[in-house]
Every structure is written in structure tokens, then in C-alpha cells.
Amino acid sequence: LREVKQLIPVSAIAFHGHDTYGQALANILMAIQEGVTVVDSSVSGLGGCPYAVGATGNVATEDVAYMLSGMGIDVGIDLNQLVEAGRFISNALGRPTFSKVNRAMEVKRM
């Protein structure tokens, strides 16, 4: 990222990551520390990458919002409503959520 910032302004850079090795949030944190302000994510971690063998879904928006909120960054999202949206789409697709925050909040509801 530091090398890329030498070629283009950080305001033109967005982060997009998958959570294949569980490193998406750490990578997002580093990108933010380098000045990136746009981060791609998907509700419940939906999606994937047909080009990267073994790649899991995109980083879950619930997890990103929770981390950033915990850092004092206002993401403008109601986490409870976001979690409900993730549950809805996961149930509609008949698959579990890939969001760690969503799963943790589900356990708390029980």
C-alpha cells in the first residue's frame, strides 16, 4: 500500500478483501492507518472470487462495522439492523452467515 501511495493519492484508493485466512480485519486496520477511507465489504460475507482458488467470501460488513465502531469511527450504520439484514439474506439463501459478529450476537439472543 505504501508503494501504491507513491503513485496515486490515497484518496483514490479503496480496500477490498476476502477473509480466506482470517486476516481481512487486520488488513483493513492497516489500510485505515495508511489513510484509506473506503472499504468494500458485503453483508454476511456474501460473495467470493472465481479467480482465487479456495478464497472465501468477502469480509462481512457486520465485522467491519463492529471493529470500526469499537475504534470510535462513526460508520453511520445501525449494527443491530445490519445483523438482522445479514440473518435475513443468509436464511433466504439457506446458508450460514460468515460474519463472526452476527454469530456472536445470535448466541447472545438465545
N, C-alpha and C positions, 0 to 999 in steps of 0.2 A: 504494500500500500504506500509506503514511503517513496518507493521508486516511481509509482504511478503519479503521486502528488507532485513530483518534479516535472511531469509532462503536462498534466492538466490540473485545473483548480479543484480543490476538494469539494467545492460547491457543485461540481459536475459529476461527482462520484456517488453511487448508491451501492449498498451492500446487499447481496443475495446469497444465501447459504442454505445448504442441506444439513441435516443433523446426523449424518451417517455414522460418525464416530463420537457423537455426543459433544461436539466442540462448537456448535453454532453460536451459543450464547457467549462463549469466551471470545470467539472471533468478532461477534457484534460489539462486545465491550471494547476490544482493541480498535475497531473501526471508529467507534464513537470517540475514543480517546485521541484518535488522529483527526477528528473534526468532521467525520461523515455524519450527516443528519437525516439521510434517507435509508431506511432498512426495509427490505422486502420480507414478507412472511405470509403464511396462509393459515386461516382458521383451522384448528385441529391438526395442523401439519399436513394438510392435503397436498397432493401433487407428487412430483418425483422428477426423475431425469432419465429420459430414454437413452442418453449417451454415456452415462456413468454407471457401469455395471455395479450392482449392489447398493446404489445410492438410495437412501430412504427419502421420505417426503421432505418438503420444505420445513424450515423451522416454524414452529407453531406460534401464531400471533399471541395466544394466551401467555406463552412462556416469555416472549419478548416484552409484552406489556407489563407483566409482573416484575421482571427484572428492572426495566427502566423506571417503573413507578417506585420500586424499592430504592432506586438511586436518586429519587427526588425529581425525576424528569416527568413532566406532565405530558402524557401521551394522548389525552383527550378521549379516552375510551373507558367506558364503564366495564370493569373486569367481570362482574357478575353476569352482565348481559352478553359479553363476549363468550364466556364459558357456556352459557345457555345456547348460543348460536353454534358453538362447536359441538355440543351434545346433540343438537337437532340434526346437523348435517351428518355427523357420524352415524347416528341412528338411522337416518334416511338412506344412507349408503350401506348400512349393515356391516359396519366395520368399527373397530375401537378407535378412540382418539389417540393421536400420537403426542398430545400435549401433556406434559408432566404436571403442569398447574391444574389442568382440567381434571386429571385423575386424582390428584391430591384433594381438590375441592369436592369431588364426588364422594370420597371416603368420609370427609367431614360431614356431609349431608346425611350419611347413614346413621 
